[in-house]
Amino acid sequence: MAENNQTAVAGKVAAKPKPAVPGAAKPVAPTTAKPAAASQGGVYKPPVERTDSNPYKDSRINALNEWLRERFYMVIPIVDYLKKKEVPQHRHSVWYYFGGLTLFFFILQVLTGLLLMQYYKPTEAEAFASFVFIQQKVPFGWLIRQVHAWSANAMILMAFIHMFSTFFMKAYRKPRELMWVSGFVLFVLSLGFGFTGYLLPWNELAFFATQVGTEVPKVAPGGAFMVSILRGGEEISGETLTRMFSMHVVLLPGILMITLAAHLMLVQILGTSAPIGYKESGRITGYEKFFPDFLAKDAIGWLIGFALLIYLSIVFPWEIGVKANALAPAPIGIKPEWYFWGQFLLLKDFSFPGGELLAILLFTSAAVVWALVPFIDKKASREVRSPYFTMFGLFLCIAFLVYTFRVFLMYGF
């Protein structure tokens, strides 16, 4: 019994550990697993790992770049994308720069227009007087007004060149259909800027040219209603001036900014197009980085364009003219701005009964086909040449140049 009790007591005592054998691995201490964290409902939810909203905050560069990166880090992927974008190089690459020039002259229009608005008064009694005050009294007001006038003409000229060069290189083909349509809308809006801004000086030439221009839609069905909206009545008056001013500085800029943003976004996403067959035939000599290489060359063109504007503003200034008088007879040789000369002379050539309506239908139909050409020219979308559409573009281009030159010979500039 005593022996059994001793054995029982000995079983309760922990055995002494044996001495470790040299070279043997040490025993691992037992660990107690921590219970998983549970929510109040008793369901385990693993922790959510969120990425840092600003991955560039720890970058170490110069102080200015670091400050900008911490606040505008969302723009960095866009800059990185622009650095990767490439522009194809070939013998027609020079036409790529006219889109940027059009944008540059539009920016000048906005800046100079904002400065002119500080002094201009869009009323029948004060419009011409404020116009003269800007020209003669405001420091450098004459220069701002001349740059505004010349940049308007330069913007429309660059838009013409950009549109026709894009057409002949068939850059409208799939998948750039909406890029072409948005560009066409921008071109029409540019013409609208020229038309609405022409009356604002309220001088004799602008008054009667606007009177002639707003008469054109009357021959079309519903045209009289459109004319009454533009004029604010039956005749050109102070109400017409107010409406033209509001369209020039509010309505058209608002529509244009939205369309321009969409157009530029499509240009960046879809990239720059090369003419049909150039890649396959090896006529692309290389690719140039859009940022900063192509953009730097674009900036050089902007500087040249700005220098040309200053030269024209000083050497060939636009005249002030005489204040508009609705009771005075219209001056001889009245005509619209040069970018409407083609339509102006076409209406004169179609002076027979019903001819004006036929002329309006002709250039309206041509404009609709021009706007929808990406959806009509199926061959170009299949990367196949479409000579009939090329001839259509050549016909419109030559007709515009011939009619413009005819007006120049008849009336002068």
PETAMO-V112224 format. One record per backbone hydrogen bond with DSSP energy under -1.0 kcal/mol. CO is the residue of the C=O (numbers start at 0). NH is the residue of the N-H. E is the energy in kcal/mol with one decimal. If there is no record, write none. Layout:
CO:NH:E / CO:NH:E
//
This chain:
0:4:-2.5 / 1:5:-2.1 / 2:6:-1.7 / 3:7:-2.4 / 4:8:-2.6 / 5:9:-2.3 / 6:10:-1.7 / 20:23:-2.1 / 38:41:-1.8 / 42:38:-1.5 / 53:56:-1.3 / 55:58:-1.3 / 61:65:-2.5 / 62:66:-2.2 / 63:67:-2.4 / 64:68:-2.8 / 65:69:-2.0 / 67:71:-2.8 / 71:74:-1.7 / 74:78:-2.1 / 75:79:-2.7 / 76:80:-2.1 / 77:81:-2.4 / 78:82:-2.0 / 79:83:-1.1 / 80:84:-1.4 / 84:289:-2.8 / 86:287:-2.7 / 88:284:-2.1 / 89:92:-1.7 / 91:94:-1.4 / 92:95:-1.8 / 93:96:-1.3 / 96:100:-1.8 / 97:101:-2.0 / 98:102:-1.9 / 99:103:-2.3 / 100:104:-2.5 / 101:105:-1.7 / 102:106:-2.1 / 103:107:-2.0 / 104:108:-1.9 / 105:109:-2.2 / 106:110:-2.4 / 107:111:-2.8 / 108:112:-2.2 / 109:113:-2.2 / 110:114:-1.6 / 111:115:-2.3 / 112:116:-1.9 / 115:118:-1.6 / 115:119:-1.9 / 120:122:-2.0 / 122:126:-2.6 / 125:129:-2.7 / 126:130:-1.9 / 127:131:-2.4 / 128:132:-2.4 / 129:133:-2.3 / 130:134:-1.8 / 131:135:-2.4 / 132:136:-2.7 / 132:137:-1.8 / 137:140:-2.5 / 139:143:-2.1 / 140:144:-2.5 / 141:145:-2.3 / 142:146:-2.8 / 143:147:-2.1 / 144:148:-2.2 / 145:149:-2.8 / 146:150:-2.6 / 147:151:-1.4 / 148:152:-1.4 / 149:153:-2.5 / 150:154:-2.6 / 151:155:-1.8 / 152:156:-2.2 / 153:157:-2.7 / 154:158:-2.1 / 155:159:-2.3 / 156:160:-2.3 / 157:161:-2.8 / 158:162:-2.4 / 159:163:-2.4 / 160:164:-2.5 / 161:165:-2.0 / 162:166:-1.9 / 163:167:-2.6 / 164:168:-1.7 / 165:170:-2.3 / 166:169:-1.5 / 169:172:-1.4 / 172:175:-2.5 / 175:179:-1.8 / 176:180:-2.2 / 177:181:-2.6 / 178:182:-1.8 / 179:183:-2.4 / 180:184:-2.3 / 181:185:-2.1 / 182:186:-2.0 / 183:187:-2.3 / 184:188:-2.4 / 185:189:-2.0 / 186:190:-1.9 / 187:191:-2.0 / 188:192:-2.1 / 189:193:-2.0 / 190:194:-2.4 / 191:195:-2.6 / 192:196:-2.2 / 198:201:-2.1 / 201:323:-2.2 / 202:206:-2.3 / 203:207:-2.1 / 204:208:-2.1 / 205:209:-2.0 / 206:210:-1.7 / 207:211:-2.2 / 208:212:-2.5 / 209:213:-2.4 / 214:217:-1.3 / 215:218:-1.2 / 216:219:-1.4 / 219:222:-2.4 / 221:225:-1.4 / 222:226:-2.5 / 223:227:-2.1 / 224:228:-1.6 / 225:229:-2.2 / 226:230:-2.8 / 227:231:-1.8 / 236:240:-1.7 / 237:241:-2.2 / 238:242:-2.1 / 239:243:-2.7 / 240:244:-2.4 / 241:245:-2.3 / 242:246:-2.3 / 243:247:-2.3 / 244:248:-2.2 / 245:249:-1.8 / 245:250:-1.7 / 246:251:-2.5 / 249:253:-1.9 / 250:254:-2.1 / 251:255:-2.8 / 252:256:-2.5 / 253:257:-1.5 / 254:258:-2.3 / 255:259:-3.3 / 256:260:-2.1 / 257:261:-1.9 / 258:262:-2.5 / 259:263:-2.8 / 260:264:-2.0 / 261:265:-2.2 / 262:266:-2.1 / 263:267:-2.1 / 264:268:-2.3 / 265:269:-2.8 / 266:270:-1.4 / 274:277:-1.7 / 276:280:-2.0 / 277:282:-1.9 / 285:88:-2.9 / 287:86:-3.3 / 288:293:-2.6 / 289:294:-2.2 / 291:295:-2.2 / 292:296:-1.8 / 293:297:-2.4 / 294:298:-2.1 / 295:299:-1.6 / 296:300:-1.8 / 297:301:-1.8 / 298:302:-2.2 / 299:303:-2.1 / 300:304:-2.5 / 301:305:-2.6 / 302:306:-2.3 / 303:307:-2.2 / 304:308:-2.0 / 305:309:-2.2 / 306:310:-2.1 / 307:311:-2.6 / 308:312:-2.6 / 309:313:-1.7 / 310:314:-2.8 / 311:315:-2.1 / 321:203:-3.0 / 324:327:-1.2 / 336:339:-2.3 / 337:340:-1.4 / 339:343:-2.2 / 340:344:-2.6 / 341:345:-2.1 / 342:346:-2.0 / 343:347:-1.2 / 344:348:-2.6 / 345:349:-1.7 / 351:354:-2.8 / 353:357:-1.6 / 354:358:-2.6 / 355:359:-2.3 / 356:360:-2.3 / 357:361:-2.1 / 358:362:-2.3 / 359:363:-1.9 / 360:364:-2.4 / 361:365:-2.3 / 362:366:-1.6 / 363:367:-2.2 / 364:368:-2.4 / 365:369:-2.3 / 366:370:-2.1 / 367:371:-1.9 / 371:374:-1.3 / 372:376:-2.8 / 375:377:-1.7 / 376:380:-1.0 / 378:383:-2.4 / 379:382:-1.8 / 385:389:-1.5 / 386:390:-2.5 / 387:391:-1.9 / 388:392:-2.2 / 389:393:-2.3 / 390:394:-2.5 / 391:395:-2.0 / 392:396:-2.4 / 393:397:-2.8 / 394:398:-2.6 / 395:399:-2.3 / 396:400:-2.1 / 397:401:-2.8 / 398:402:-2.5 / 399:403:-2.2 / 400:404:-2.3 / 401:405:-2.2 / 402:406:-2.0 / 403:407:-1.9 / 404:408:-2.2 / 405:409:-1.9 / 406:410:-3.0 / 407:411:-1.7
//
